[in-house]
Amino acid sequence: MSQSQTNKQILVRLMLERGEITASDVAHISNSNQYFVELEALGISDNRWHTRDNGTKCKMRFIKNRQKALKFLNAYKVAEAIDEYVSEVQNVRV
């Protein structure tokens, strides 16, 4: 599984858990905005501008379509299971 897919899964899980997140909440994901844009293009997430108490503005990211988000995560679970099975089968010698 690619790092891009893994990062998008992390972002979707965090948005489902927390409701809203910003790019600064996920500083451990390099250039997270690119993944947010991809999730928005898939119709999974959306954003809104927010002004913090100190006057700075940031984009809050959130799940737009919970059903799509859950399908997205489940699709990767299935793909991971298939990859695992294929790896096991490739290691079997007849």
RASUL-V84580 format. One record per residue. N is the residue number from 1. RES is the residue in one small letter. SS is DSSP state (H for helix, E for strand, C for the rest). PHI is phi in radians with two decimals (* if undefined). Layout:
n:N res:RES ss:SS phi:PHI
n:N res:RES ss:SS phi:PHI
This chain:
n:1 res:m ss:C phi:*
n:2 res:s ss:C phi:-1.33
n:3 res:q ss:H phi:-1.12
n:4 res:s ss:H phi:-1.05
n:5 res:q ss:H phi:-1.13
n:6 res:t ss:H phi:-1.10
n:7 res:n ss:H phi:-1.11
n:8 res:k ss:H phi:-1.14
n:9 res:q ss:H phi:-1.08
n:10 res:i ss:H phi:-1.05
n:11 res:l ss:H phi:-1.09
n:12 res:v ss:H phi:-1.11
n:13 res:r ss:H phi:-1.05
n:14 res:l ss:H phi:-1.12
n:15 res:m ss:H phi:-1.15
n:16 res:l ss:H phi:-1.14
n:17 res:e ss:H phi:-1.29
n:18 res:r ss:H phi:-1.71
n:19 res:g ss:C phi:1.65
n:20 res:e ss:E phi:-2.29
n:21 res:i ss:E phi:-2.45
n:22 res:t ss:C phi:-2.11
n:23 res:a ss:H phi:-1.06
n:24 res:s ss:H phi:-1.23
n:25 res:d ss:H phi:-1.24
n:26 res:v ss:H phi:-2.14
n:27 res:a ss:C phi:-1.06
n:28 res:h ss:C phi:-1.28
n:29 res:i ss:C phi:-1.78
n:30 res:s ss:C phi:-1.14
n:31 res:n ss:C phi:0.90
n:32 res:s ss:H phi:-1.08
n:33 res:n ss:H phi:-1.04
n:34 res:q ss:H phi:-1.11
n:35 res:y ss:H phi:-1.31
n:36 res:f ss:H phi:-1.06
n:37 res:v ss:H phi:-1.09
n:38 res:e ss:H phi:-1.11
n:39 res:l ss:H phi:-1.17
n:40 res:e ss:H phi:-1.17
n:41 res:a ss:H phi:-1.11
n:42 res:l ss:C phi:-1.39
n:43 res:g ss:C phi:1.40
n:44 res:i ss:C phi:-1.52
n:45 res:s ss:E phi:-2.22
n:46 res:d ss:E phi:-2.60
n:47 res:n ss:E phi:-2.48
n:48 res:r ss:E phi:-2.57
n:49 res:w ss:E phi:-1.37
n:50 res:h ss:E phi:-2.37
n:51 res:t ss:E phi:-1.79
n:52 res:r ss:C phi:-1.31
n:53 res:d ss:C phi:-1.02
n:54 res:n ss:C phi:-1.49
n:55 res:g ss:C phi:1.65
n:56 res:t ss:C phi:-1.35
n:57 res:k ss:E phi:-1.87
n:58 res:c ss:E phi:-2.61
n:59 res:k ss:E phi:-1.62
n:60 res:m ss:E phi:-1.62
n:61 res:r ss:E phi:-1.87
n:62 res:f ss:E phi:-2.63
n:63 res:i ss:E phi:-1.32
n:64 res:k ss:C phi:-1.56
n:65 res:n ss:C phi:-2.31
n:66 res:r ss:H phi:-1.05
n:67 res:q ss:H phi:-1.10
n:68 res:k ss:H phi:-1.11
n:69 res:a ss:H phi:-1.10
n:70 res:l ss:H phi:-1.18
n:71 res:k ss:H phi:-1.10
n:72 res:f ss:H phi:-1.03
n:73 res:l ss:H phi:-1.16
n:74 res:n ss:H phi:-1.15
n:75 res:a ss:H phi:-1.06
n:76 res:y ss:H phi:-1.24
n:77 res:k ss:H phi:-1.09
n:78 res:v ss:H phi:-1.13
n:79 res:a ss:H phi:-1.07
n:80 res:e ss:H phi:-1.12
n:81 res:a ss:H phi:-1.12
n:82 res:i ss:H phi:-1.13
n:83 res:d ss:H phi:-1.03
n:84 res:e ss:H phi:-1.11
n:85 res:y ss:H phi:-1.11
n:86 res:v ss:H phi:-1.08
n:87 res:s ss:H phi:-1.09
n:88 res:e ss:H phi:-1.14
n:89 res:v ss:H phi:-1.17
n:90 res:q ss:H phi:-1.15
n:91 res:n ss:H phi:-1.46
n:92 res:v ss:C phi:-1.42
n:93 res:r ss:C phi:-1.92
n:94 res:v ss:C phi:-1.73
